Amino acid sequence: MISSVHLDEATKKVFQNGYLIDPCFKDVWSANGNEKFKKLNGLLWLKTKHTVNRLCVPDYRDLRLKVLIEFHDSPVAAHPGTRRTQFKIAQWYYWQQLENDVKNYVKSCQTCSRWKSNSLKKNGKLIPIPIPKACWEVISMDFVTGLPVSNGFDAIMTVVDKLSKRPKYAPTHTVDDAQEVAKIFFDTVVRHHGLPKTIISDRDPKFTSKFWRALMKLLGVQLSMTTSHRAQADGQTERQNLVLEDALRCMVSYHGQDWSNHLPTIEYAHATLVSSSSKLSPFQLDTGREINNVIAAEAEDLNSSPSSMSNVEFAQKFALERKRLVDMARENLQDAQVRMKKYYDRTRSNVVFKIGDLVMLDTKNLPLKHAGNQGKAKLSAKKVGPFEITAMINENVAKLRLPKSMSRLNATFNVDLLHHYVENPSQFRSRPIPKASPVILDEDTGEELHIVEKLLRKRLFKRKTEWLVKWHGFPEYEATWEPESNIKHISHWQDLLENFINHQREVNSGGMS
């Protein structure tokens, strides 16, 4: 490893041989330097304004790779970013493609991609939910839990209409199963507004149960569930939950045990407030009429004359007014979505994912623990993978091919949790094996993932090919026989095979034992 510009004679000889064949340095080396370079102590140097000249590194026998390893992977380097790595190397060494080589080297560093935090813009731009044509066609559902017991209830089911924004609040129990939720849903929504076409919800066990799915399928209701840990996808209900919780804090008693008594009043109050999106109150948009105002009603009675409008004319006028309100609300909601998307997309990246891409998966929402740190997750890997994208549900949701050890996880993830996997370029093939640590993915199974370091032997077992695998970080006596089908999907499989074949050739030729 190169640790300074003071090189021994053997290393100098390697540099000199490299200067003779490197297209960038061979003419300067033969001419014993020029106005930009100088030849000193058997080496070629780049002239600088500073007292320390920069040693020219030819593209020969991994000399440049050794410099990159020294300034990025060594213990005294601690995996700095691209700019810091480049600045540190540029203080002592020079070659024409230095900046590009450092960029590619750091970008493809497996240790950095797995263990370091990411400060780049988040992936995935806003995809607004289509605006329904009528009230209560599309609704969203969620639960407010953790409440003190009030009249036997300790939770609230929140239902919000997508078009009118009218909320419905129903007291429930945290332990209610899907059958109880279905009964409350019918009493709260279906009885008054009919069956919706679509229900948007998170992945609460009540909504993912077989009973709830089967019931909604039987009724012809489409279930649109958000991806895990993605509250933004159901932002309407999440926001309504916050508004409801704030109202409860303001109106309930000190002990909070009477919140169920205030729920109908709060629902009415929220239904009569003008929505900033539709520019109308949910009550007016849903029912087609404004709320009664005592003062305004008395003034209207004093100034109004007997109406000569017939029932038919009144019905026609009501229908036209109803259509006007809905059209106006849909137009206002459309404008609000355009504004929201404009501001949201400013902070998002333009990264695009497609089927077949290899990606690293962010671990912040995965049940991981660090096997070498008393089970603590603080120093666990930031990303795991790579995994192949098998399907794109939409631009922001991808389905991954996960290993058997992660079969309990839902394979669908938002692209905000994904990062493109960068394979190691061939020019850096002999770089150090990245840091590995067993990651326990499930406390019940205790299955662990390790990095394959070397293939030791090959055999046929029950007509299937198996390999004796040495795992990185473990001695050879702990090597295990693994079916080829279980390990051939790893990113460096071809390198492992090539190293195994070369080793076998050397053994057969008598070069090694």
N, C-alpha and C positions, 0 to 999 in steps of 0.2 A: 504494500500500500504506500502511496506517495503522501508523506506527511510534511515535506518541506521542499524548497527548491534546491537544497544541497543533496545531490544524488550520488549514489555509489557508482563505481565504474561499470558494473554490469547493467545497471539501469540506464546509464548514459549511453552505453552501446545500443540498447534497444531504441532510445530516442534517435540516435544517429542513423540507424537503419530505417527508422520511420521517416526521417526527413528526406531520405533519398527517394522514397516512393510516393510521398504525399504530394498531390498536385499543387497544393497551396504553398508548400515550403521547399520543394526540391530545387527550383530555380534560385531562390534566395540562398539556400544552403550551398549550392555549387558556386555561387558568386561571392560567398563569404560575407553576405549581408548587403544592405542598401540603406537609403535614407530612413526607412521605417523599421528595419530589423538590424540586429547586430549579432555577430558570432563571438561568443565568449565562453571560455572554459569547456569547449567541446559541445556547446549547446546553442540553440537559437533563441534570441530574446526579442521581445517587442519593446522598442524604445518608448519611454513615457516621460512626462514632465516631472515625475516624482523620483525619489531616490531609489525606489524598488522597481526594477524592470520586470516585465511579465514573461514567464517561461512559455515558449510556444510548444504546444502538445500536438504531435502528429496523429493522424488517424491510423493507428497501427497497434496490433496486439492488445486491444482493450485498454490502452493507456488513458484515453479520455474517460472511459467507464470507471477506471480506478479513481480518477480525480472526482468524478460525480459521487461515487460511493463514499469517498473520504469526507466530502463536504455536505453530504445529505444523510447518509445512513449510519455513519460512525457514532459511537456513544457521545462524543464531544460535539456532534452536529445537532442531534435530536430532531431530525426531520423538519427543517425549516421550509417555508413556502418557496415558490418559484423565484420571486424577486430577491429574497434574502440569500438563497442558494447561489444565484447568479452573481450578486454583488460580492459575496465572499470569495467565490472562485476567481472572479475578475481581478481581485486584488493581486493575485499571484500568477495566474495562468491565462493563456490566450489561445484560441483557435477561432476560425471565421464563423463557424456554426454554433458557437458557445450558447448564445441566447436561446436558439431553437432547441438544441440538445437538452439544456436544463429544463425548458418548458415541457418537452416530451417525457423526460425522465421523471420529473415530479408528478406530472399528470398521470403517469402509469404506475406510480408507486403504490403497491398494494397495502403497505402499512399505513400510509397517509389516508388512502381512500376508506379503509376500514375503521381506523381509530381516531382520526381527527375530525373536529367539528367543521361544518360547512357554513360560510358566511355569504354565499351567493344568493341571488334572488330565488324565491321559491318558484317551483314549477306549477303549471296549470293556470289557465286563464278562466275567467268567470263564464259559465254557461247558464244563462237565466232559464228558469223553468217557464215553459209556454203559458201564456195567460189564458185561462178558461173563458168560454163564451157565456157561461151562466153561473150564477151563485150556487155553491155547494156541489159543483161538479168535481172539483179537486179540493181536498182538505188535507191538513197536516195534523198529526197527533203526537203528543208527548206527555210526560208525567212530571209533576213537581213532587219530590219526596223529601223525607227528612223533617217533616212538620210535626209539631206536638199533637197529641191526640185531642181531637175535638169532636164530641158527640160520637165517638167510636171510630172516626176517620183519621188517617194520618198521611194522606196523599191526595193529589188533585190530578184528574185527567184533563188536559188542555187540548181543545180542538179549535182550529182556526180555518175559516174559509179562505181559499186562495184569492178569490176575486174581491169580495166585499171586505175582507179582513175582519169579519165579525167573529169574536171568540165565544167559545162555550166552555164553561167550567163545571166539572162534576166531582164531588168528593168521593174518594175511593180509599182502598186499603193497599198498603205496600205488598201484602201477601196475596192479593187477588190474582187468580190465574187467568188464562185466556178466556175461559168461559164466562167468568164474572165480568171481565173487561168488555166482552161482546155484548152482554146484557146492558151494561151501563152505556155503551156506545149507541145501542138501539134506542134506549130511553132518552138519551141526550140529543142525538143527531137525527137518526133515521126517522123517528116518530114525528119530528117537526119538519124536516127538510128532505126526506127521502134518501135513497141510497146514492152515495157519490160514485163517480166513475173511477177515481184514483184516490188512494190514501198514501200520503208521504209520511214516513216515520223513520226513526232510527232502528237499530237492531236489538231492541229490548227483547228479552226472552219471551215476553207475552206476544210480541208481533212475529217472532220467528218460530213459534210453536206450530206443530202440525195442525192443531185444531183451528187456530186463527187462519192459517193459510188455506186449509180446506174449506172453511166457511166462506171466506172472501172469494175463493174460486167458484164456489157453488152459486154465490150471489152475483157473480160477474164483475167484481170490484178488483181493479188492478192495484197490486201492492208495489209501491216504489220505495225501497229501503235505501238509506244512505250507506256509504261505505263506513267502516268502523273508524271511530275517533275523528269524524268529519262533521262537526256541528254546523259548519257553514252551509252544508247542503240542505239543512232544515232550519235555516236561519229565522224564518217567519215564526215558527213555534218557539224556538229558543228565545227570541226577543220577547215574545208574548209572555213567556214564563218569567222573564226578568221584570217586566212591567207588573205582572200579577204579584210577584213576591214583594216588590216595592210598595204596592198598594196595601197588601196585607200588613206589612210592617207599620204603615201609617195608621191603620184603622183598628187593628186588633188590640186586645187588652195587654197589660204588662206581661202576663204569663202566656199569652198567645193561645189560650185554650178555647177561644170563641170564634176562630177564623171561619169555620164552616157556616156560621150565622151570617157573616158578611159577604159570603161568596156570591149570592144572587145580586146584591146591590153593586158589587164591584163589576160583575159581568155587564150589568145594564150601563154603568158609567163608561166602561171601555167601549161598549157598542155605540155609544152616542158621541164619542169624541171624533173629530175630523181626522182622517188618516192623511199623513203627509204624502203618501204615494198616490192615492186615488183622488185626493182633494175633496172627498165626501165622507160623511160618517158611515160606518159599517151598517148601522140601523137603516139609514135612508136608502143605501144602495141595495140592501137585502129585501126590505119591505116595500120600497117605492114611495114611502111617505116620510115626512119629517116628524120628529118627536113633538109631543104636545108641550107647549110653553104657556103657562097660565096667563102671564102678562100680555104676551102677544095675542093669545086667543081672545082675551077680553077686548082688546083694541080692535081686533078684526070684527068681532060681533057688533061693535058700535058703528063701524064704518061700512059694513057690508049690507047689500040689498038682497032680497029673496032671489034665490037662483032659479032661473027658468030652464036650466040644463036637464035634459032627459037622462034616464039611466044608461041608454045606449051611447049617448054622447059622452057621458062621464066615463064609461068603460073604455071608449076609444081614446079619450084624452089621457086616461090613466095608463093605457098600454103604450101610447106614444111617449109619454113622460118617462115611463119605466125603461123603454128602449134607449131614450136619450141619456138617462143616467148611466146605464150599463156601458153604452158606447163611450161616454165621457170618461168613465172610470177606467175602461180598458186602454184608452188613449193616454191617460195620465200615468197609468201603471207602466205602459210601454216606454214613455219618456223617462220615468224613474229608473227602469231597468237599464236604459241606455246610459244614463248618467252614472249609475252604480258600476256598470261594466267598465266605463271609461276610467274612473278613479281606481277601481280594483286592479285593472290590468297594468297600471303604471308600475306597480311593485312586483310584477310577475315576469318570469323569464320567457323566452321564445323557444325553449327546448321542446322538441317534438319526439314522442315515443311511438314505435310501431311494432307490429307483430314480428317476433324473431330477435328483437334486441335483447342483449344481455344487460341486466341492471343490478345495482346494489340496492338493498332494501334498508331503509332507516329503521333502527331498533328502538326508537323512543316509545313506541306503543306496543312493543312485543314483550312477553313475559320472560325476559332474559335475566340471568345472573352470571357474574364472573366467577368461574370455577376456582380460580387461584387467589381470590381475595375475600375469603370467608363468605362467599355467596353474595357479596355486595355488588350492586349494579353500577356504582359510581365510575369505576374504571373499566367497564365492559365495552365491547366494540360499539362504535357508532353506527356501523353498517355491516350487514352480512350478505353473502352471495358469492358469485353472481348467479342470478336466476333468469330464465328465459321468459319473455312475454309471450304467452300463448293466445291471448285475445285482448282486444281493446273494446271495452264496453262502450266508452265514448272517449272524447279527447282527454278527459281528466281521470279516467278509471281504467286500470290495466289488471289483467288476470295473469298470475305467475305460475310457473311450474315449480312447486316447492318439493323438497325432499321428504321422504317418509317421516323423518324426525320432526317435521313441521306440519304434519297432516292434520293436526287439530286446529290449525289456524285457517281462517277464511282466506282463500288465495287471491281475493280481489282487494286492490290497494289504490288509493289516490296517488296520482303522479307526483304529488308534493313529497311523498315518502321515497321516491325512486331517484336514482342517479345513474347515468350511463356508465357501464363498466368499460374501462380502458385496458385493453390487452397490452401485455408487455411487448414492446417492439423488438424485433430480432436483434437489433444492434445492442440491446441491453440484456440479452439472454442469460448472461452469467452473473447478473446482479444478485445480491443476497436474497435468500428465502425470506419472505416477509414474516413479521412477528405473528405467532400463532398462539391461540389460547383456547382450550375447550370451552364451548359455550353451552350451558345447560338450558334447553329450550322448554322443558316441561318437568315440573317437580315430581309428577307421578311416574313418568317413564324414565327420567334421568338420562335421556339420550344425549350424546355429546357430538359435536362436530370438530374434526381436526383436519389439518392440512397434510396431504400426502407428500412426503419428502422424497421417497425413493422406492422403486420397485426392485425387490431383492431376488425373487424366484417366481417361476411360473409353473402351473400344473393343471391337469384336467381332473375334475372331481365331479362325478356323476354326469359326465359328458358336457360339463360346463367349465369354461376357463376361469381359473382363480389366480390371484396374485398375492404373493407375500409382501405386505405393505409395511414400510417403515414410516411411522408417523413423526412429523416434525415436533421436536421437543421431548421425544421419548427414545430410550436406547433400543438397539436392534433386537434385544431379547424380548421386547414387548411388541414386536411386529406381529401382525395378524393376517390370516388368509381371508381375502375379500373377493367376492364374485366380480368379474370384470364389469358386469352390467351395473354394479352399484357405484363404480368409481370412474368409468370412462367418460362421464359427462363433465368432469372438472376441467377448468380452463387450461391447465398446463399438462393435459394428458399426453399430447404428442411429444412434448419435451421429455416427459418421463419415459415414454417408449423408446425414444431415440437414445437417451442415456443408458437404458437397459441393454439395447442392442449393441451399442458401442462397448459397453463393459463386457458383454459376452464374447465379442470378437477379440478383445484383448486377452481374456482368459483362455480362449481356444488357441490363440497364437503363442501363448506362454509368456505374454508380457506382464501379466499380473496373476496373483494367486487368489 
